Amino acid sequence: MQKGKIFVVGFGPGDYEHITKRAVDALKESDFIIGYKTYVELIAHLVTAKSIVSTGMTEEVSRAQEAVRQAELGNVVSVISSGDAGVYGMAGLVYEVLIELGWTADTGIEVEVVPGISAINSCASLLGAPVMHDSCTISLSDHLTPWTVIEKRIEAAAMADFVVAFYNPKSGRRTRQIVEAQRILLKYRSPATPVGLVKSAYREKQQIVMTTLAEMLNHEIGMLTTVVVGNSSTFYYDNKMITPRGYQRKYTLGEEKQPLKPHQRLKKEAEPWALDQETGLAASGYEQIVAKKRVNKSALELANEALALVTGRGKEASSVQGQTKPIVNQKIESIFEIAVSPGVANKFFTPEQMRTLADVVGENGTMEYTPEHKIHLKITTEDPSFIVGRLESVGFLLAPIGDYLNLKACDFCYGEKTDAIPYAEQIQRELGGMKLPKELNIGINGCGMACYRAVFDDIGIVYRKKKFDLFIGAKPVGRTAHAAQPVAEGIEPDELVPLVTKIINEYKANAHPNERLFKYFKRVKRILSYDYHDMSCKIEVEPAPCGD
C-alpha cells in the first residue's frame, strides 16, 4: 500500500492574503482536511478534498488520531490550525500520537509542518511594532497546564521585562486568569504600560483596542483576543504601539551623521553594557531605569530572580556530577478518571462501597453522579491500578470515561422482571468500554413501559413479549432532541447480541471522530439493512448560539 502523508498546516490569521503558498498547495493536495469546525469554515474556499472532518473544541486528540489513521490508509491529510501549527497548534500533538504508535521518520508516514503567521506576529503588525525586543507568548488556558505553572511563567516574564503576548486570555468559564495576570504584571510594571487588545486579526470582525495595563480589563477580552503587553520601554506614538530595540543607546536617530563610525560600532568600548567574553561579567548602570511599583533592580538581578523562580533554586551552580538540571522542574499530577456503579441491573450501593469511595477519592478528588446512573470519579493518584483494585474488591462495576461504549440498563423492576438481565450483562461483558469515535450509550429496558427511556439513547433495546425491539439514533439533548428510530421488532434473544455487535463494529469502522451515532446514521443513510428515516422535529427551531 502506498504511504500516506500528513500536512500540519498553519494558515495564519484566516484571510487569503496572509496564508502562504505552501499552505494553499498542501490543502489542494490533500484527500482529507481535518480541523476545528471554525477553522474549516475559514479556509473552505481553498479546499478541494474529497472529505472534510470538522470537530468541536476539546477534540484535538481525536483529530490527530483520525489524521494518522487516514494517512496509514494511504491518504494525504491536512490537519489545520489557525496561526502557526507549531505555536499552541496541532503539530506537537500529531507527533505525540505518532510516537505512541512507534512511528519513526525513516519508516513511518511522512509528516510536513507548514508554518503560518502566529497571532503574536499578526496582532503586532496591526498595533505597530510592539515586539521589537525580547518577547514571549503565554497561554492563560489552564485546561492542560496547571495554573500554578502558568502563574510562575507570568511572574518570571514580568520580572525580566519581556513583552508578553497572552493567548487564550478569557472564555465563558475562565474569567479570573486575565485578572490574575494583570495583578502580577502590576507588581513590576507601571500602570501606564501600553497594552494592545486585538480580536480576530485580519478577519471580518477585527477589533483593535490600545489601552494601558491599568485599564485593560475595562475592555472586552475573549477567546479570540490576543493581549499584547509592552515592556518598560514600550510607548504609544500616533496611535502606534512601539517597543524600542535599543538603537538609541548607540545611535543618534534624528541625525544623519552618527557619533560612531561603522568600524567603531561593534567595539568593546562602544558597548560597555555587553557581556565580557573573558570574565563573564557585565557592567551595570546602563539599563534604562524605569520606576517600578514595588522594586527597582538591575536587569541582571531581575533575570536571576526570574531564573530562580522557574527553577526553584537560586543562582548557584545548576549541575550535579556533570549533569545539568532541567530549567523547569514541573511536577506532573495524574488525574485518574473512572465511572463506577453497583452493577448492570443493580442500582443499590452498599455502605461498604460508599465508605470505599470516600476513602479512595479523599479530600482532593471529586465524585459526580451522572444521568447514566454511575458515579464519575476524579482522583489524583500515581497508582491507578491500586484504585481499580480497591473499587473492584467491593463489587463495583468500572467503566472508562470518554468516547467509549456505555451500557445503561433499568433496574428491571428491582429484579422482578429478570428475563432480559442476562442479555444486558452479556452486552456489558462483550462490548462495555469499547473505544469508539464518540461516546455511545446503549439503553436496555426490561419491559415495554421503557421507563428508563432506552428509546432516547444512541441504541435502545426494549424487552417485550419475550423478544427484543431495537431503536437506533436518538438525539438525546438539545432543543431538537428526538427519540431513536425503531428499526426492528421481535428480535429473538439469541440474535440480539450478535446484531448489536455488528452495528457497533460498522459505526466504529466508518464514523468520523466525534460523530455521534445519530449523525452517522443520517450521513450514511443505512446501517446494516436498516434505512435512515428523519426523526427530528418537524417545526423550524432557531439555532442556539452555542450550536445544537
C-alpha positions in Angstrom: 0.0 0.0 0.0 1.2 3.5 -0.8 2.2 5.5 2.2 0.1 8.5 3.0 1.3 11.9 4.3 0.2 14.3 6.9 0.5 18.1 6.4 0.1 20.0 9.6 -0.9 23.4 8.2 -0.8 26.8 9.9 -3.0 29.1 7.7 -2.3 32.3 9.6 -5.0 34.7 10.7 -7.5 33.4 8.3 -7.7 35.7 5.3 -6.3 34.6 1.9 -3.7 37.4 1.7 -1.9 36.1 4.7 -1.8 32.4 4.0 1.4 31.0 2.5 1.5 29.5 -1.0 2.8 26.2 0.5 -0.2 26.1 2.8 -2.6 26.6 -0.1 -0.7 23.9 -2.1 -0.9 21.4 0.8 -4.6 21.9 1.2 -5.2 21.3 -2.6 -3.0 18.2 -2.5 -5.0 16.7 0.4 -7.6 13.9 0.2 -8.8 14.7 3.8 -9.0 18.1 5.6 -9.3 17.7 9.4 -9.8 20.6 11.8 -11.8 22.6 14.3 -15.0 23.5 12.6 -14.5 27.3 12.8 -11.1 26.9 11.1 -12.5 24.7 8.4 -15.1 27.4 7.6 -12.3 30.0 7.3 -10.5 28.0 4.6 -13.4 26.3 2.9 -13.0 28.2 -0.3 -9.5 26.7 -0.7 -10.5 23.1 -0.1 -10.8 20.5 -2.9 -10.5 17.5 -0.7 -12.9 14.6 -1.1 -13.6 14.5 2.6 -13.7 17.1 5.4 -13.7 16.1 9.1 -14.6 19.1 11.4 -15.0 18.7 15.1 -15.5 21.0 18.1 -13.4 22.3 21.0 -11.5 19.7 23.1 -11.5 17.2 20.3 -7.8 17.8 19.3 -6.7 14.3 20.2 -9.4 12.7 18.1 -8.4 14.9 15.1 -4.8 13.9 15.4 -5.7 10.2 15.7 -8.0 10.4 12.7 -5.3 12.1 10.6 -2.9 9.3 11.5 -5.5 6.7 10.7 -6.2 8.1 7.3 -2.6 8.6 6.4 -1.9 5.0 7.3 -4.6 4.0 4.8 -2.6 5.8 2.1 -4.4 9.2 2.1 -2.9 12.7 2.0 -4.2 14.5 5.0 -4.1 18.2 6.1 -4.6 18.9 9.8 -5.2 22.6 10.0 -4.5 25.2 12.7 -5.0 28.9 12.7 -1.9 31.0 13.1 1.2 28.7 13.2 0.6 25.0 13.7 3.7 24.8 15.9 2.5 27.5 18.3 -0.3 26.2 20.5 -1.4 24.3 17.4 -1.7 20.7 16.2 1.9 20.0 15.2 3.1 18.7 18.5 0.0 16.6 19.2 0.3 14.9 15.8 3.8 13.9 16.6 2.9 12.7 20.1 0.1 10.5 18.7 2.6 9.1 16.1 5.2 8.5 18.8 2.7 6.5 20.8 2.3 4.2 17.8 6.1 3.7 17.4 6.4 6.0 14.4 9.9 7.0 13.0 10.6 9.4 10.3 12.6 6.8 8.3 10.0 4.1 8.3 6.7 5.8 9.0 4.3 8.1 7.1 5.7 11.4 6.0 4.9 14.5 8.1 5.4 18.1 6.9 4.7 21.0 9.2 3.7 24.1 7.1 4.4 27.3 9.0 1.9 30.1 9.3 1.7 33.6 10.8 1.1 33.3 14.5 -1.2 35.6 16.5 1.7 37.4 18.2 3.0 38.5 14.7 -0.3 39.3 13.0 -1.5 41.3 16.0 1.8 43.1 16.4 1.6 44.2 12.8 -1.8 45.8 13.5 -0.6 47.5 16.7 2.6 48.9 15.3 5.9 47.4 16.4 5.4 46.2 20.0 7.6 43.0 19.9 10.8 44.6 18.6 12.6 43.4 21.6 12.6 40.2 23.7 9.2 38.8 24.0 7.3 35.6 25.0 3.9 34.0 24.5 1.9 32.7 27.4 -1.4 30.8 27.1 -3.7 31.6 30.0 -5.7 28.4 29.4 -5.3 26.1 32.4 -7.3 23.2 30.8 -4.0 21.3 30.1 -1.4 23.2 32.1 -1.7 23.7 35.9 -2.4 27.3 36.8 0.4 27.3 39.3 2.9 26.8 36.4 1.3 29.5 34.3 1.4 31.9 37.2 5.2 31.3 37.6 5.7 32.0 34.0 3.8 35.2 34.1 5.8 36.3 37.2 9.1 35.4 35.5 8.2 37.2 32.3 7.1 40.3 34.3 10.3 40.4 36.4 12.5 40.0 33.3 10.7 42.8 31.4 9.6 40.7 28.5 7.0 41.9 26.1 4.2 39.4 26.7 1.5 38.1 24.3 -1.3 36.3 26.1 -3.1 33.7 24.1 -6.5 32.2 25.2 -6.9 35.0 27.8 -10.5 34.5 28.7 -13.5 32.4 28.0 -17.1 32.0 29.3 -15.9 29.9 32.2 -12.3 31.1 32.6 -12.7 34.7 33.6 -10.2 35.0 36.5 -7.0 34.2 34.8 -6.6 37.5 32.9 -7.3 39.3 36.2 -4.5 37.4 37.9 -2.2 38.1 35.0 -2.8 41.8 35.3 -2.2 41.7 39.1 1.1 40.0 38.7 2.3 42.4 36.0 1.4 45.4 38.0 3.9 44.4 40.7 6.7 45.1 38.3 5.4 47.5 35.6 3.8 50.9 35.5 0.0 51.1 35.3 0.6 53.2 32.2 2.4 50.4 30.4 0.9 50.1 26.8 -1.4 47.1 26.2 -2.9 46.2 22.8 -6.0 44.1 22.5 -6.6 42.5 19.1 -9.6 40.4 18.4 -10.0 38.4 15.1 -6.9 39.9 13.5 -7.3 40.2 9.7 -10.8 38.7 9.8 -14.2 40.2 9.1 -14.9 41.2 12.7 -11.4 42.5 13.5 -11.2 44.8 16.6 -8.2 46.7 17.9 -8.0 48.5 21.2 -5.0 50.4 22.5 -5.1 50.8 26.3 -2.9 50.5 29.4 -2.1 47.8 31.9 -4.3 49.6 34.5 -7.3 49.9 32.1 -7.1 46.7 30.1 -9.9 44.9 32.0 -12.3 47.7 31.2 -12.4 46.5 27.6 -13.9 43.3 26.0 -11.5 40.3 26.1 -12.4 36.9 24.9 -11.1 33.7 23.4 -10.5 35.4 20.1 -8.5 38.2 21.7 -4.7 38.4 21.8 -3.4 40.6 24.6 0.0 42.2 23.9 1.6 43.8 27.0 4.6 46.1 26.4 7.8 46.2 28.4 9.2 49.1 30.4 10.4 50.9 27.2 7.2 50.5 25.1 5.4 53.7 24.2 2.5 55.0 22.2 3.0 57.4 19.3 0.4 58.5 16.8 -1.9 55.5 17.7 1.0 53.1 17.3 2.4 50.8 20.0 6.2 50.8 19.7 8.9 48.9 21.6 12.5 50.3 21.0 15.2 47.8 20.1 17.9 49.8 21.8 19.4 51.7 18.9 19.2 54.9 20.9 22.0 53.6 23.2 24.5 53.7 20.3 22.9 55.9 17.6 21.5 59.4 17.3 18.3 58.6 15.5 17.5 62.2 14.5 20.8 62.9 12.9 22.2 61.7 9.6 25.8 61.8 10.9 26.4 59.2 13.7 28.8 59.8 16.5 30.3 56.3 15.9 31.7 55.3 12.6 30.7 51.8 11.2 34.0 50.2 12.2 33.7 51.6 15.8 30.1 50.4 16.5 30.9 46.8 17.5 34.0 47.5 19.5 34.0 46.7 23.2 34.3 50.3 24.4 31.2 51.2 22.4 29.2 48.6 24.3 30.2 48.8 27.9 27.0 47.0 28.9 27.8 43.9 27.0 29.0 40.6 28.5 32.8 40.4 28.8 33.9 37.4 26.8 36.9 36.7 29.1 35.5 37.4 32.6 31.8 36.5 32.0 30.8 39.8 33.7 28.7 42.7 32.5 28.8 46.2 33.8 25.6 47.6 35.3 24.2 51.0 35.3 23.4 51.2 31.5 19.9 49.8 31.7 17.0 52.1 31.1 15.9 52.8 34.7 12.1 52.6 34.9 10.2 53.2 38.1 8.5 50.1 39.2 5.6 49.9 41.6 7.4 47.6 44.0 11.1 47.3 43.2 14.0 48.9 41.4 16.5 46.3 40.4 19.0 45.9 37.6 18.3 43.7 34.6 20.8 41.2 35.9 19.1 40.9 39.2 15.7 40.6 37.6 16.9 37.9 35.3 18.5 36.0 38.2 15.2 36.2 40.2 13.3 35.0 37.2 15.6 32.1 36.8 15.3 31.2 40.4 11.6 31.4 40.2 11.2 28.8 37.4 14.0 26.5 38.7 13.1 26.6 42.3 16.6 27.5 43.3 19.0 30.4 43.4 21.8 31.4 41.0 24.1 28.7 42.4 25.6 26.0 40.3 23.0 24.0 38.5 24.8 20.8 37.8 25.4 17.7 39.9 28.1 15.2 38.9 28.3 16.8 35.4 24.6 16.5 34.7 22.6 19.7 34.1 19.3 20.0 35.9 16.3 20.9 33.9 15.3 24.6 33.7 11.8 23.8 34.8 11.2 21.0 37.3 7.4 20.8 36.9 5.7 18.1 38.9 3.0 16.4 36.8 0.0 15.3 38.7 -2.0 12.5 37.2 -5.8 12.8 37.4 -7.4 9.3 37.2 -11.0 9.3 35.9 -13.3 6.4 36.1 -17.1 5.7 36.5 -18.4 3.2 39.0 -21.8 1.6 39.5 -23.1 -1.3 41.6 -23.8 -3.4 38.5 -25.7 -3.6 35.2 -29.1 -4.1 36.8 -28.3 -3.3 40.4 -28.9 0.3 41.5 -28.2 -0.1 45.2 -24.9 1.0 46.7 -23.8 -0.8 49.9 -22.4 1.1 52.9 -19.0 -0.6 52.3 -19.0 0.7 48.7 -19.7 4.2 49.9 -17.0 4.1 52.5 -14.5 2.9 49.9 -15.5 5.7 47.6 -14.9 8.3 50.3 -11.6 6.7 51.1 -10.1 6.4 47.6 -11.4 9.9 46.5 -10.0 11.6 49.6 -10.1 15.4 50.2 -8.8 16.4 46.8 -10.8 14.2 44.5 -14.4 14.6 43.2 -17.5 12.4 42.8 -20.3 13.3 40.4 -23.5 11.3 39.9 -24.3 11.0 36.2 -27.5 10.6 34.2 -26.2 7.1 33.3 -26.7 6.1 37.0 -23.0 6.0 37.6 -20.6 7.9 39.8 -17.8 9.7 37.9 -14.6 9.8 40.0 -11.7 12.2 39.5 -8.8 11.1 41.7 -5.2 12.5 42.0 -3.0 9.4 42.1 0.3 8.0 40.8 -1.1 4.4 41.1 -4.4 4.0 39.2 -4.1 0.2 39.4 -4.3 0.4 43.2 -7.5 2.4 42.9 -9.0 -0.1 40.5 -8.2 -2.9 42.8 -9.9 -1.2 45.8 -13.0 -0.5 43.8 -13.3 -3.9 42.3 -12.8 -5.6 45.7 -16.1 -4.2 47.0 -18.0 -5.2 43.9 -18.1 -2.1 41.8 -18.6 -2.3 38.0 -16.0 0.0 36.4 -16.3 1.9 33.2 -13.8 4.3 31.4 -14.6 8.0 30.8 -14.7 9.5 27.4 -15.5 8.1 23.9 -16.4 4.6 24.9 -19.4 2.3 24.8 -21.5 2.8 27.9 -24.4 0.5 28.9 -27.4 1.9 30.8 -30.0 -0.6 32.0 -33.1 -0.2 34.0 -33.5 -1.8 37.5 -35.8 -4.5 35.9 -38.4 -3.5 38.5 -36.0 -4.2 41.3 -35.2 -7.7 40.0 -38.8 -8.8 39.5 -38.5 -8.8 35.6 -35.3 -10.7 35.2 -35.6 -12.2 31.7 -33.6 -9.5 29.9 -30.8 -9.2 32.6 -28.5 -12.0 31.1 -28.5 -10.2 27.7 -27.7 -6.9 29.3 -24.8 -8.5 31.2 -23.6 -10.2 28.0 -23.5 -6.9 26.2 -21.6 -5.3 29.1 -19.1 -8.2 29.1 -18.5 -8.2 25.3 -18.9 -4.5 24.3 -18.7 -2.4 27.5 -15.8 0.1 27.5 -15.1 -0.4 23.8 -13.2 2.7 22.3 -15.4 4.4 19.7 -15.3 7.6 17.6 -17.7 9.2 20.1 -19.3 8.2 23.4 -22.2 5.8 22.7 -24.9 4.9 25.1 -26.9 1.6 24.9 -30.1 1.7 26.9 -31.9 -1.5 27.9 -35.4 -1.7 29.3 -36.8 -4.9 30.7 -40.4 -4.3 29.6 -42.5 -2.4 27.1 -43.0 0.5 29.5 -39.4 1.6 28.7 -39.5 3.7 31.9 -35.7 4.2 31.8 -36.1 5.9 28.4 -34.0 3.5 26.4 -35.5 4.9 23.2 -33.7 8.2 24.0 -30.2 6.5 23.9 -28.0 6.0 20.9 -29.1 2.4 20.7 -32.3 1.5 22.6 -33.2 -2.1 23.4 -36.7 -2.9 24.8 -37.7 -6.4 26.0 -41.3 -7.2 25.1 -43.2 -10.4 24.8 -40.0 -12.5 25.3 -38.3 -10.8 22.4 -36.5 -7.5 21.8 -37.3 -4.3 19.9 -34.4 -2.3 18.6 -34.1 1.5 18.2 -31.2 3.4 16.6 -30.1 7.0 16.5 -31.7 9.1 19.3 -30.6 12.7 19.7 -30.9 12.9 23.5 -30.1 16.6 24.1 -30.7 20.0 22.6 -33.9 21.8 21.5 -34.1 19.5 18.5 -33.9 16.3 20.6 -35.7 13.3 19.4 -36.2 9.6 20.1 -34.4 6.9 18.3 -35.8 5.4 15.1 -37.5 2.0 15.6 -35.7 -0.4 13.2 -36.7 -3.9 14.2 -39.3 -5.7 16.4 -39.4 -9.2 17.7 -35.7 -10.0 17.6 -35.0 -13.4 19.0 -33.0 -13.3 22.2 -30.1 -15.3 20.9 -29.8 -12.9 17.9 -29.7 -9.7 19.9 -26.0 -9.5 21.0 -24.6 -10.5 17.6 -26.8 -7.9 15.9 -25.8 -5.1 18.2 -22.2 -6.1 17.8 -22.4 -5.7 14.0 -24.0 -2.3 14.4 -21.3 -1.1 16.8 -18.5 -2.5 14.6 -19.8 -0.7 11.5 -20.1 2.5 13.4 -16.6 2.1 14.8 -15.0 1.4 11.4 -16.7 4.2 9.4 -17.7 7.1 11.7 -15.8 10.3 11.7 -14.1 11.3 15.0 -16.6 13.0 17.4 -19.5 11.9 15.2 -22.5 10.8 17.2 -24.4 7.7 16.1 -27.4 9.7 15.0 -25.2 11.9 12.8 -23.5 8.9 11.3 -26.9 7.3 10.6 -28.1 10.5 9.0 -24.9 10.8 6.9 -24.7 7.2 5.6 -28.5 6.7 5.3 -28.2 3.0 6.1 -26.8 0.8 8.9 -26.8 -2.9 8.0 -30.2 -3.4 6.5 -31.8 -0.5 8.3 -32.6 2.6 6.3 -32.5 6.0 7.9 -35.7 8.0 8.5 -35.7 11.5 9.8 -37.0 11.5 13.3 -36.2 15.2 14.0 -38.6 17.9 15.0 -40.8 19.0 12.0 -41.2 22.6 13.1 -38.4 25.1 12.5 -36.4 25.9 15.5 -34.0 28.8 15.7 -30.4 27.6 16.1 -28.9 28.0 19.5 -26.0 30.5 19.7 -23.7 27.7 21.1 -24.6 25.2 18.4 -27.1 22.4 18.7 
